[in-house]
Amino acid sequence: MQQTISLSMPDISEEDIQAVVAVLRTTSLSLGPKLREFEQKFAQYVGTKEAVAVSNGTCALHLAMHALDIHDGDEVITTPFSFIASANCILFERAKPVFVDILPDTLCIDPAQVEAAITPRTKAILAVDVFGYLAEWKELRAIADKHSLLLIEDSCEAMGSEREGKRAGSFGDCAVFAFYPNKQMTTGEGGMFVTDRPDLARMVRSLRNQGRDDEDAFLVHHRLGFNYRISDINCALGLSQLRKLPVMIQKRSQVALWYREGLADVSEHVHGPADQEGVQVSWFVYVVRLGDQHGPKDRDFLIRFLKEQGIGCNMYFPCIHLQPFYREKFGFREGAFPMTEHIAERTLALPFSSRMSAKHVAQVCETLKDGLLHLPS
Ligand SMILES: *Cc1c(COP(=O)(O)O)cnc(C)c1O
């Protein structure tokens, strides 16, 4: 019997549900003890001094920009192969995203091209840990230091990835995470800003809470702030999810392994994600890339084919610079970032979550292989 299999699935246990219900029985639904506990435990996990929880990953990015005083006329070097928010946050503060191309293996920003794109207006580098891979933080740090630039880490897809005992989120001057239901752990909606700099953490705490310096001083506003708070209900879920994160990451690794085995005999046509040397990758998604002999038509056919059989899948990512809004605003056309475009045309995300069984994975693999046999010539 064929089952429908969705692209992603949150992993919510009875314990998670009890943790949420317990908060609902208290009177502290916002700015309460679960918020502080979630931030402390999260900072401990990532290995930073500070963590500030907010309503989602996008506003964590926005607050990072704002707190670092990135503004009109500043340039921020970033990648066009990411989720749209990592470029949009630069526009929120009227600064200019300067895109550079990516490395073919990890799909993260290419440090050599970053250095070539630096101008007197460059203020920061915003690199993304794509799909769970770690960006080349050692090189990026050296470039940032040499040119006195800020280094911002978008770790929204790399919760739990580590290199030499250092976890994603601990490499930049600050970093952000997101807890949307498709991420390695979820709070429903939620995000986190992390840093070792107490001044930045203090500023982000104030900005998320209407510009108040003191969370209890209810009507004193020291600066133009936002309401980017997260409720204690979400934080309780976050705490509960964080506790079982290692188990969920382990299960995701197992699912990735099943995929690798299941697709081994079509490896000429479908390349699974390669390991990253020296990195323990915590997989966010399972994205396969079609061989160079295939183009976007084949990819789009396979997506349709899988969907028709009840299997969730999607292109991942479409290039940011070719999104309608970016074409219109900046005049980008095809050919601007060849590596990003070459890869974006050939990638598709397959169903992936810690709750998938070997049987689910086998069904996806068989359907994908069936699709390959049906490719229009
Ligand atoms: C998920 C994600 C975000 C934003 O997260 P939201 O919580 O959905 O706002 C930002 N950057 C990247 C790379 C992401 O994958």
The ligand as a Tripos MOL2 file, in Angstrom:
@<TRIPOS>MOLECULE
LIG
   15    15     1     0     0
SMALL
NO_CHARGES

@<TRIPOS>ATOM
      1 C1         14.4920   28.8290    8.2970 C.3       1 LIG1
      2 C2         15.5060   29.8240    7.9080 C.ar      1 LIG1
      3 C3         15.4420   31.1740    8.3100 C.ar      1 LIG1
      4 C4         14.2820   31.8500    8.9650 C.3       1 LIG1
      5 O1         13.5060   31.1990    9.8010 O.3       1 LIG1
      6 P1         11.9950   31.6020   10.1540 P.3       1 LIG1
      7 O2         11.8710   31.1510   11.5540 O.co2     1 LIG1
      8 O3         11.1200   30.8490    9.2150 O.co2     1 LIG1
      9 O4         11.8220   33.0670   10.0360 O.co2     1 LIG1
     10 C5         16.5060   31.9900    7.9850 C.ar      1 LIG1
     11 N1         17.5550   31.5540    7.2940 N.ar      1 LIG1
     12 C6         17.6400   30.2870    6.8530 C.ar      1 LIG1
     13 C7         18.8440   29.8780    6.0820 C.3       1 LIG1
     14 C8         16.6070   29.3820    7.1290 C.ar      1 LIG1
     15 O5         16.6850   28.1410    6.6500 O.3       1 LIG1
@<TRIPOS>BOND
     1     1     2 1
     2     2     3 ar
     3     2    14 ar
     4     3     4 1
     5     3    10 ar
     6     4     5 1
     7     5     6 1
     8     6     7 2
     9     6     8 1
    10     6     9 1
    11    10    11 ar
    12    11    12 ar
    13    12    13 1
    14    12    14 ar
    15    14    15 1
@<TRIPOS>SUBSTRUCTURE
     1 LIG1         1 GROUP 0 **** ****
